[in-house]
Every structure is written in C-alpha cells, then in structure tokens.
Amino acid sequence: MGKQALKPGQKVPRSGQYEIIGSRGGQTGEEITGVKGKILPPTPKPGQKFVLVDPTK
C-alpha cells in the first residue's frame, strides 16, 4: 500500500472516493465518498482503513 491509510473517525483530507482496505491490507472492493473536512464513517469490520483511490477534480 503506497498511499496513506486513514482510520475511521479521522477527518477527510481530500474529497474523493475512498476504498475500504482490510485489516491485512487487502482490497475489499467497497468504496465510500469522502468529503474534505467531514469525518470518515465506521468500517464494516474492525481493523479496516480507508485509502483515497479517486480524488475529485
């Protein structure tokens, strides 16, 4: 994972699509829309994180 992983409850640094990454670092195929300055929601399972995959322009 070369990108910064964010934990649930952190502020979104940049608006865009965030993929949920599994606790072992694997892709889950699930994405959420993050809005800059808002708080990231809880993940479906413990230990998961978010990674920005498609920033908005």
C-alpha positions as CSV (number, residue, x, y, z in Angstrom):
1,M,0.0,0.0,0.0
2,G,1.8,3.1,-1.2
3,K,-0.9,5.5,-0.2
4,Q,-1.7,6.9,3.3
5,A,-4.3,4.8,5.1
6,L,-6.9,6.6,7.2
7,K,-8.7,5.3,10.2
8,P,-12.5,5.7,10.8
9,G,-13.2,8.8,12.7
10,Q,-10.4,10.8,11.1
11,K,-11.1,14.0,9.1
12,V,-11.1,13.5,5.3
13,P,-8.0,15.4,3.9
14,R,-9.2,15.5,0.3
15,S,-12.6,14.8,-1.3
16,G,-13.0,11.7,-3.4
17,Q,-13.7,8.0,-3.5
18,Y,-12.0,6.0,-0.6
19,E,-11.6,2.3,-0.8
20,I,-12.0,0.2,2.4
21,I,-8.8,-1.8,3.0
22,G,-9.0,-5.0,5.0
23,S,-7.1,-5.4,8.3
24,R,-4.3,-7.3,6.5
25,G,-4.0,-4.7,3.8
26,G,-6.1,-6.4,1.1
27,Q,-8.7,-4.7,-1.1
28,T,-12.3,-5.2,-0.2
29,G,-13.8,-3.8,-3.4
30,E,-16.0,-1.4,-1.3
31,E,-15.8,2.3,-1.6
32,I,-17.3,5.4,0.1
33,T,-17.4,9.0,-0.9
34,G,-15.4,11.2,1.4
35,V,-15.9,15.0,1.6
36,K,-13.0,17.2,2.7
37,G,-13.3,18.2,6.4
38,K,-16.0,15.6,7.2
39,I,-15.4,12.6,9.4
40,L,-14.8,9.1,8.0
41,P,-17.6,6.7,8.9
42,P,-17.1,3.4,10.8
43,T,-15.9,0.4,8.7
44,P,-17.9,-2.8,8.4
45,K,-15.3,-4.8,10.2
46,P,-12.7,-3.9,12.9
47,G,-9.2,-3.0,11.8
48,Q,-10.2,-1.8,8.3
49,K,-9.0,1.5,6.9
50,F,-9.6,3.9,4.0
51,V,-7.3,4.8,1.1
52,L,-8.0,7.5,-1.5
53,V,-8.4,5.9,-4.9
54,D,-10.1,8.6,-7.0
55,P,-9.8,12.2,-5.9
56,T,-12.3,14.7,-7.1
57,K,-11.2,17.4,-9.5
